[in-house]
C-alpha cells in the first residue's frame, strides 16, 4: 500500500514538473515594437549598471588584492 502511495506521489510530482517546464520553455507571443524597445532599453541599462558596479568594486578593492599578492596586472608565465 505504501509503495503504491509513493508511486502515485512521484507520478503527480512528475506531472507538476512537466507543467512548470512547459510554461518555462513555451515560446512567448511576439511583442509589440514598443515592448521590444522597452526591453532593449531595460537590458542596456542593466548592462551599464553592472559594468559601473564592477569598475567601482575593482577600484575600491584593488588594494586588498595587492595585500594578498593577487594583482590584476600579473602576467601569465
Number of C-alpha atoms within 10 A of each C-alpha: 6 7 8 9 10 11 12 12 12 12 12 12 12 12 12 12 12 12 11 12 11 11 11 10 8 9 8 8 6 8 10 9 9 9 11 12 12 12 13 12 12 11 12 12 12 12 12 11 12 12 12 12 12 12 11 12 11 14 10 10 11 14 13 12 12 11 10 8 10 12 13 10 6 8 6 4 3
